[in-house]
Each structure stands twice: as C-alpha cells, then as structure tokens.
Amino acid sequence: MARPITRFAHNQCVECGADIGKVIYIRPFAKMCTDCKTNAWSGNAEVKKVLHELRQRNSKMTPKELGEDEKFEDDPRAEKEIQYGRVTKRETTLSNNATLIERNFHV
C-alpha cells in the first residue's frame, strides 16, 4: 500500500506568518510576504553600501597600509601532517582516447 501524498498549500509567510494571497496551484515551498521581502532587501542594500564605501577607501590606500606586504607563513606542523582521504587521480582513457567501458563493450 502506497503512502498518502501530503502537500501543504504554504499560504502563510515564512517570517511573520501573515496570510499570503491564494493561488491556483499549490506552492512547492513557503514564501515571504511583500513586507518581509522589502525588509530583507533593504537590509542587503545597507550592507552593499558599506561594502562599496570600504572598496573606495581601500582603493586609495597603499599596499603597505592594507597589510599586503606581510607574507603568509604556514604552520610548521602542517609539513609533517598526514593527509587522510587524499584523492588520487587515474586516467580512465587509454592511448587511443577510448574509455575503458568503450574498449570492453564487446564483453
């Protein structure tokens, strides 16, 4: 016996729980109302403004002021560290550029 399919209409806002206008189809996932969506976008606008100001400020600074002259040095313990799960790559093609599956197709 198959399990019954349960689908939700998602007619409430994800953030505030306010009712969203009903639609003909069933929404596959929950959405935000226009007020919550506006608040989310306005928050992103403030962040974008701050980042733009930082980029302008950093473009006028010298590399020494930004600290780019300092060289990164790896931890000396990392040289002796054993790397588990390392991926080894092996070719799947032979000299005539045919894959192993294609070469053994007749088998």
MOZIDA-V126833 format. One record per pair of residues at least 24 apart in sequence whose ideal C-beta (glycine too) atoms are under 6 Angstrom apart, sorted by the first residue. I is the first residue (numbers start at 1). J is the second residue. D is the distance in whole Angstrom. If there is no record, write none. Layout:
I;J;D  I;J;D
//
This chain:
none
//
